[in-house]
Amino acid sequence: MVKQHDAAGSPAEVDTQAELKRLRTENTQLRVEREILKKAATFFAKEQP
């Protein structure tokens, strides 16, 4: 949740930075998981006759 304040360095800015960091971390994790799933799909596709 982002709080709205006008002053620089306000809770809104801090919350926004924390949210951005969390989303970037999540994005990185999702990219890793997607690559793993792609490799698994390729592996299992090769096993089928």
PDB file with SEQRES, HELIX, SHEET and CRYST1 records, atoms N, CA, C and O in Angstrom:
SEQRES   1 A   49  MET VAL LYS GLN HIS ASP ALA ALA GLY SER PRO ALA GLU          
SEQRES   2 A   49  VAL ASP THR GLN ALA GLU LEU LYS ARG LEU ARG THR GLU          
SEQRES   3 A   49  ASN THR GLN LEU ARG VAL GLU ARG GLU ILE LEU LYS LYS          
SEQRES   4 A   49  ALA ALA THR PHE PHE ALA LYS GLU GLN PRO                      
HELIX    1 AA1 PRO A   11  GLU A   47  1                                  37    
CRYST1    1.000    1.000    1.000  90.00  90.00  90.00 P 1           1          
ATOM      1  N   MET A   1       0.844  -1.183   0.000  1.00  0.00           N  
ATOM      2  CA  MET A   1       0.000   0.000   0.000  1.00  0.00           C  
ATOM      3  C   MET A   1       0.884   1.239   0.000  1.00  0.00           C  
ATOM      4  O   MET A   1       1.823   1.330   0.791  1.00  0.00           O  
ATOM      5  N   VAL A   2       0.601   2.167  -0.856  1.00  0.00           N  
ATOM      6  CA  VAL A   2       1.380   3.393  -0.959  1.00  0.00           C  
ATOM      7  C   VAL A   2       0.601   4.523  -0.322  1.00  0.00           C  
ATOM      8  O   VAL A   2      -0.538   4.797  -0.701  1.00  0.00           O  
ATOM      9  N   LYS A   3       1.227   5.186   0.659  1.00  0.00           N  
ATOM     10  CA  LYS A   3       0.606   6.336   1.317  1.00  0.00           C  
ATOM     11  C   LYS A   3       0.954   7.588   0.536  1.00  0.00           C  
ATOM     12  O   LYS A   3       2.046   7.690  -0.022  1.00  0.00           O  
ATOM     13  N   GLN A   4       0.060   8.516   0.493  1.00  0.00           N  
ATOM     14  CA  GLN A   4       0.281   9.749  -0.256  1.00  0.00           C  
ATOM     15  C   GLN A   4       0.689  10.889   0.680  1.00  0.00           C  
ATOM     16  O   GLN A   4      -0.058  11.257   1.586  1.00  0.00           O  
ATOM     17  N   HIS A   5       1.879  11.440   0.452  1.00  0.00           N  
ATOM     18  CA  HIS A   5       2.393  12.610   1.163  1.00  0.00           C  
ATOM     19  C   HIS A   5       3.119  13.469   0.146  1.00  0.00           C  
ATOM     20  O   HIS A   5       3.533  12.982  -0.906  1.00  0.00           O  
ATOM     21  N   ASP A   6       3.273  14.736   0.456  1.00  0.00           N  
ATOM     22  CA  ASP A   6       3.889  15.651  -0.504  1.00  0.00           C  
ATOM     23  C   ASP A   6       5.393  15.859  -0.308  1.00  0.00           C  
ATOM     24  O   ASP A   6       6.099  16.124  -1.280  1.00  0.00           O  
ATOM     25  N   ALA A   7       5.888  15.749   0.893  1.00  0.00           N  
ATOM     26  CA  ALA A   7       7.291  16.076   1.181  1.00  0.00           C  
ATOM     27  C   ALA A   7       8.239  15.034   0.592  1.00  0.00           C  
ATOM     28  O   ALA A   7       7.922  13.845   0.552  1.00  0.00           O  
ATOM     29  N   ALA A   8       9.410  15.495   0.133  1.00  0.00           N  
ATOM     30  CA  ALA A   8      10.425  14.574  -0.384  1.00  0.00           C  
ATOM     31  C   ALA A   8      10.929  13.710   0.763  1.00  0.00           C  
ATOM     32  O   ALA A   8      11.101  14.193   1.883  1.00  0.00           O  
ATOM     33  N   GLY A   9      11.163  12.450   0.488  1.00  0.00           N  
ATOM     34  CA  GLY A   9      11.594  11.534   1.536  1.00  0.00           C  
ATOM     35  C   GLY A   9      10.446  11.111   2.423  1.00  0.00           C  
ATOM     36  O   GLY A   9      10.655  10.553   3.500  1.00  0.00           O  
ATOM     37  N   SER A  10       9.268  11.368   1.986  1.00  0.00           N  
ATOM     38  CA  SER A  10       8.066  11.062   2.752  1.00  0.00           C  
ATOM     39  C   SER A  10       7.787   9.563   2.737  1.00  0.00           C  
ATOM     40  O   SER A  10       8.415   8.817   1.986  1.00  0.00           O  
ATOM     41  N   PRO A  11       6.847   9.127   3.565  1.00  0.00           N  
ATOM     42  CA  PRO A  11       6.472   7.708   3.552  1.00  0.00           C  
ATOM     43  C   PRO A  11       6.051   7.213   2.176  1.00  0.00           C  
ATOM     44  O   PRO A  11       6.265   6.044   1.854  1.00  0.00           O  
ATOM     45  N   ALA A  12       5.457   8.078   1.354  1.00  0.00           N  
ATOM     46  CA  ALA A  12       5.056   7.664   0.004  1.00  0.00           C  
ATOM     47  C   ALA A  12       6.274   7.280  -0.824  1.00  0.00           C  
ATOM     48  O   ALA A  12       6.253   6.278  -1.539  1.00  0.00           O  
ATOM     49  N   GLU A  13       7.323   8.067  -0.728  1.00  0.00           N  
ATOM     50  CA  GLU A  13       8.541   7.773  -1.486  1.00  0.00           C  
ATOM     51  C   GLU A  13       9.202   6.504  -0.963  1.00  0.00           C  
ATOM     52  O   GLU A  13       9.656   5.672  -1.748  1.00  0.00           O  
ATOM     53  N   VAL A  14       9.259   6.353   0.341  1.00  0.00           N  
ATOM     54  CA  VAL A  14       9.858   5.172   0.952  1.00  0.00           C  
ATOM     55  C   VAL A  14       9.054   3.933   0.575  1.00  0.00           C  
ATOM     56  O   VAL A  14       9.630   2.913   0.195  1.00  0.00           O  
ATOM     57  N   ASP A  15       7.723   4.011   0.677  1.00  0.00           N  
ATOM     58  CA  ASP A  15       6.871   2.884   0.308  1.00  0.00           C  
ATOM     59  C   ASP A  15       7.029   2.546  -1.163  1.00  0.00           C  
ATOM     60  O   ASP A  15       7.044   1.371  -1.530  1.00  0.00           O  
ATOM     61  N   THR A  16       7.147   3.553  -2.005  1.00  0.00           N  
ATOM     62  CA  THR A  16       7.297   3.326  -3.436  1.00  0.00           C  
ATOM     63  C   THR A  16       8.624   2.625  -3.726  1.00  0.00           C  
ATOM     64  O   THR A  16       8.681   1.700  -4.536  1.00  0.00           O  
ATOM     65  N   GLN A  17       9.674   3.065  -3.068  1.00  0.00           N  
ATOM     66  CA  GLN A  17      10.979   2.433  -3.265  1.00  0.00           C  
ATOM     67  C   GLN A  17      10.967   0.985  -2.776  1.00  0.00           C  
ATOM     68  O   GLN A  17      11.531   0.107  -3.429  1.00  0.00           O  
ATOM     69  N   ALA A  18      10.337   0.735  -1.648  1.00  0.00           N  
ATOM     70  CA  ALA A  18      10.239  -0.627  -1.120  1.00  0.00           C  
ATOM     71  C   ALA A  18       9.426  -1.502  -2.067  1.00  0.00           C  
ATOM     72  O   ALA A  18       9.784  -2.652  -2.321  1.00  0.00           O  
ATOM     73  N   GLU A  19       8.345  -0.960  -2.581  1.00  0.00           N  
ATOM     74  CA  GLU A  19       7.499  -1.694  -3.526  1.00  0.00           C  
ATOM     75  C   GLU A  19       8.275  -2.001  -4.801  1.00  0.00           C  
ATOM     76  O   GLU A  19       8.185  -3.111  -5.326  1.00  0.00           O  
ATOM     77  N   LEU A  20       9.029  -1.041  -5.301  1.00  0.00           N  
ATOM     78  CA  LEU A  20       9.828  -1.231  -6.503  1.00  0.00           C  
ATOM     79  C   LEU A  20      10.866  -2.330  -6.291  1.00  0.00           C  
ATOM     80  O   LEU A  20      11.057  -3.183  -7.158  1.00  0.00           O  
ATOM     81  N   LYS A  21      11.526  -2.309  -5.154  1.00  0.00           N  
ATOM     82  CA  LYS A  21      12.520  -3.334  -4.850  1.00  0.00           C  
ATOM     83  C   LYS A  21      11.866  -4.708  -4.782  1.00  0.00           C  
ATOM     84  O   LYS A  21      12.404  -5.680  -5.313  1.00  0.00           O  
ATOM     85  N   ARG A  22      10.712  -4.792  -4.134  1.00  0.00           N  
ATOM     86  CA  ARG A  22      10.001  -6.062  -4.014  1.00  0.00           C  
ATOM     87  C   ARG A  22       9.584  -6.576  -5.390  1.00  0.00           C  
ATOM     88  O   ARG A  22       9.720  -7.766  -5.675  1.00  0.00           O  
ATOM     89  N   LEU A  23       9.082  -5.694  -6.237  1.00  0.00           N  
ATOM     90  CA  LEU A  23       8.644  -6.097  -7.564  1.00  0.00           C  
ATOM     91  C   LEU A  23       9.821  -6.527  -8.444  1.00  0.00           C  
ATOM     92  O   LEU A  23       9.699  -7.472  -9.223  1.00  0.00           O  
ATOM     93  N   ARG A  24      10.940  -5.847  -8.323  1.00  0.00           N  
ATOM     94  CA  ARG A  24      12.123  -6.250  -9.095  1.00  0.00           C  
ATOM     95  C   ARG A  24      12.612  -7.623  -8.659  1.00  0.00           C  
ATOM     96  O   ARG A  24      12.995  -8.443  -9.494  1.00  0.00           O  
ATOM     97  N   THR A  25      12.601  -7.873  -7.359  1.00  0.00           N  
ATOM     98  CA  THR A  25      13.005  -9.181  -6.847  1.00  0.00           C  
ATOM     99  C   THR A  25      12.054 -10.262  -7.345  1.00  0.00           C  
ATOM    100  O   THR A  25      12.487 -11.326  -7.787  1.00  0.00           O  
ATOM    101  N   GLU A  26      10.771  -9.985  -7.271  1.00  0.00           N  
ATOM    102  CA  GLU A  26       9.771 -10.936  -7.754  1.00  0.00           C  
ATOM    103  C   GLU A  26       9.931 -11.182  -9.255  1.00  0.00           C  
ATOM    104  O   GLU A  26       9.811 -12.318  -9.714  1.00  0.00           O  
ATOM    105  N   ASN A  27      10.197 -10.143 -10.003  1.00  0.00           N  
ATOM    106  CA  ASN A  27      10.383 -10.260 -11.447  1.00  0.00           C  
ATOM    107  C   ASN A  27      11.576 -11.160 -11.762  1.00  0.00           C  
ATOM    108  O   ASN A  27      11.495 -12.010 -12.649  1.00  0.00           O  
ATOM    109  N   THR A  28      12.659 -10.981 -11.053  1.00  0.00           N  
ATOM    110  CA  THR A  28      13.845 -11.811 -11.247  1.00  0.00           C  
ATOM    111  C   THR A  28      13.524 -13.274 -10.957  1.00  0.00           C  
ATOM    112  O   THR A  28      13.911 -14.162 -11.716  1.00  0.00           O  
ATOM    113  N   GLN A  29      12.818 -13.520  -9.862  1.00  0.00           N  
ATOM    114  CA  GLN A  29      12.450 -14.885  -9.496  1.00  0.00           C  
ATOM    115  C   GLN A  29      11.546 -15.509 -10.555  1.00  0.00           C  
ATOM    116  O   GLN A  29      11.720 -16.677 -10.904  1.00  0.00           O  
ATOM    117  N   LEU A  30      10.605 -14.762 -11.060  1.00  0.00           N  
ATOM    118  CA  LEU A  30       9.701 -15.277 -12.085  1.00  0.00           C  
ATOM    119  C   LEU A  30      10.447 -15.598 -13.382  1.00  0.00           C  
ATOM    120  O   LEU A  30      10.118 -16.570 -14.062  1.00  0.00           O  
ATOM    121  N   ARG A  31      11.435 -14.797 -13.720  1.00  0.00           N  
ATOM    122  CA  ARG A  31      12.233 -15.085 -14.915  1.00  0.00           C  
ATOM    123  C   ARG A  31      13.001 -16.390 -14.754  1.00  0.00           C  
ATOM    124  O   ARG A  31      13.080 -17.186 -15.690  1.00  0.00           O  
ATOM    125  N   VAL A  32      13.562 -16.611 -13.578  1.00  0.00           N  
ATOM    126  CA  VAL A  32      14.285 -17.858 -13.306  1.00  0.00           C  
ATOM    127  C   VAL A  32      13.332 -19.046 -13.409  1.00  0.00           C  
ATOM    128  O   VAL A  32      13.647 -20.053 -14.043  1.00  0.00           O  
ATOM    129  N   GLU A  33      12.173 -18.920 -12.784  1.00  0.00           N  
ATOM    130  CA  GLU A  33      11.200 -20.002 -12.820  1.00  0.00           C  
ATOM    131  C   GLU A  33      10.741 -20.283 -14.256  1.00  0.00           C  
ATOM    132  O   GLU A  33      10.570 -21.442 -14.634  1.00  0.00           O  
ATOM    133  N   ARG A  34      10.546 -19.248 -15.042  1.00  0.00           N  
ATOM    134  CA  ARG A  34      10.123 -19.429 -16.435  1.00  0.00           C  
ATOM    135  C   ARG A  34      11.179 -20.197 -17.226  1.00  0.00           C  
ATOM    136  O   ARG A  34      10.841 -21.075 -18.020  1.00  0.00           O  
ATOM    137  N   GLU A  35      12.449 -19.872 -17.016  1.00  0.00           N  
ATOM    138  CA  GLU A  35      13.521 -20.582 -17.715  1.00  0.00           C  
ATOM    139  C   GLU A  35      13.547 -22.057 -17.315  1.00  0.00           C  
ATOM    140  O   GLU A  35      13.744 -22.925 -18.165  1.00  0.00           O  
ATOM    141  N   ILE A  36      13.352 -22.338 -16.047  1.00  0.00           N  
ATOM    142  CA  ILE A  36      13.320 -23.728 -15.578  1.00  0.00           C  
ATOM    143  C   ILE A  36      12.161 -24.480 -16.245  1.00  0.00           C  
ATOM    144  O   ILE A  36      12.329 -25.609 -16.706  1.00  0.00           O  
ATOM    145  N   LEU A  37      11.002 -23.849 -16.292  1.00  0.00           N  
ATOM    146  CA  LEU A  37       9.840 -24.488 -16.915  1.00  0.00           C  
ATOM    147  C   LEU A  37      10.050 -24.717 -18.414  1.00  0.00           C  
ATOM    148  O   LEU A  37       9.621 -25.737 -18.953  1.00  0.00           O  
ATOM    149  N   LYS A  38      10.702 -23.778 -19.080  1.00  0.00           N  
ATOM    150  CA  LYS A  38      10.990 -23.957 -20.505  1.00  0.00           C  
ATOM    151  C   LYS A  38      11.884 -25.175 -20.714  1.00  0.00           C  
ATOM    152  O   LYS A  38      11.643 -25.987 -21.607  1.00  0.00           O  
ATOM    153  N   LYS A  39      12.919 -25.296 -19.882  1.00  0.00           N  
ATOM    154  CA  LYS A  39      13.843 -26.424 -20.001  1.00  0.00           C  
ATOM    155  C   LYS A  39      13.135 -27.740 -19.700  1.00  0.00           C  
ATOM    156  O   LYS A  39      13.385 -28.744 -20.365  1.00  0.00           O  
ATOM    157  N   ALA A  40      12.255 -27.741 -18.705  1.00  0.00           N  
ATOM    158  CA  ALA A  40      11.505 -28.947 -18.369  1.00  0.00           C  
ATOM    159  C   ALA A  40      10.573 -29.332 -19.513  1.00  0.00           C  
ATOM    160  O   ALA A  40      10.470 -30.510 -19.854  1.00  0.00           O  
ATOM    161  N   ALA A  41       9.903 -28.365 -20.103  1.00  0.00           N  
ATOM    162  CA  ALA A  41       8.998 -28.645 -21.218  1.00  0.00           C  
ATOM    163  C   ALA A  41       9.767 -29.226 -22.389  1.00  0.00           C  
ATOM    164  O   ALA A  41       9.294 -30.163 -23.031  1.00  0.00           O  
ATOM    165  N   THR A  42      10.937 -28.692 -22.679  1.00  0.00           N  
ATOM    166  CA  THR A  42      11.773 -29.200 -23.765  1.00  0.00           C  
ATOM    167  C   THR A  42      12.212 -30.628 -23.471  1.00  0.00           C  
ATOM    168  O   THR A  42      12.163 -31.490 -24.349  1.00  0.00           O  
ATOM    169  N   PHE A  43      12.637 -30.877 -22.247  1.00  0.00           N  
ATOM    170  CA  PHE A  43      13.071 -32.215 -21.834  1.00  0.00           C  
ATOM    171  C   PHE A  43      11.962 -33.234 -22.015  1.00  0.00           C  
ATOM    172  O   PHE A  43      12.181 -34.296 -22.596  1.00  0.00           O  
ATOM    173  N   PHE A  44      10.759 -32.915 -21.517  1.00  0.00           N  
ATOM    174  CA  PHE A  44       9.660 -33.865 -21.589  1.00  0.00           C  
ATOM    175  C   PHE A  44       9.129 -34.010 -23.015  1.00  0.00           C  
ATOM    176  O   PHE A  44       8.610 -35.069 -23.369  1.00  0.00           O  
ATOM    177  N   ALA A  45       9.245 -32.994 -23.819  1.00  0.00           N  
ATOM    178  CA  ALA A  45       8.804 -33.092 -25.211  1.00  0.00           C  
ATOM    179  C   ALA A  45       9.700 -34.059 -25.981  1.00  0.00           C  
ATOM    180  O   ALA A  45       9.232 -34.751 -26.885  1.00  0.00           O  
ATOM    181  N   LYS A  46      10.969 -34.110 -25.632  1.00  0.00           N  
ATOM    182  CA  LYS A  46      11.913 -35.013 -26.292  1.00  0.00           C  
ATOM    183  C   LYS A  46      11.670 -36.469 -25.902  1.00  0.00           C  
ATOM    184  O   LYS A  46      11.979 -37.370 -26.681  1.00  0.00           O  
ATOM    185  N   GLU A  47      11.125 -36.717 -24.720  1.00  0.00           N  
ATOM    186  CA  GLU A  47      10.887 -38.082 -24.237  1.00  0.00           C  
ATOM    187  C   GLU A  47       9.718 -38.765 -24.926  1.00  0.00           C  
ATOM    188  O   GLU A  47       9.677 -39.994 -24.982  1.00  0.00           O  
ATOM    189  N   GLN A  48       8.773 -38.009 -25.448  1.00  0.00           N  
ATOM    190  CA  GLN A  48       7.602 -38.620 -26.060  1.00  0.00           C  
ATOM    191  C   GLN A  48       7.960 -39.204 -27.425  1.00  0.00           C  
ATOM    192  O   GLN A  48       8.710 -38.601 -28.192  1.00  0.00           O  
ATOM    193  N   PRO A  49       7.402 -40.414 -27.725  1.00  0.00           N  
ATOM    194  CA  PRO A  49       7.728 -41.080 -29.000  1.00  0.00           C  
ATOM    195  C   PRO A  49       7.178 -40.359 -30.207  1.00  0.00           C  
ATOM    196  O   PRO A  49       7.376 -40.806 -31.337  1.00  0.00           O  
TER     197      PRO A  49                                                      
END                                                                             
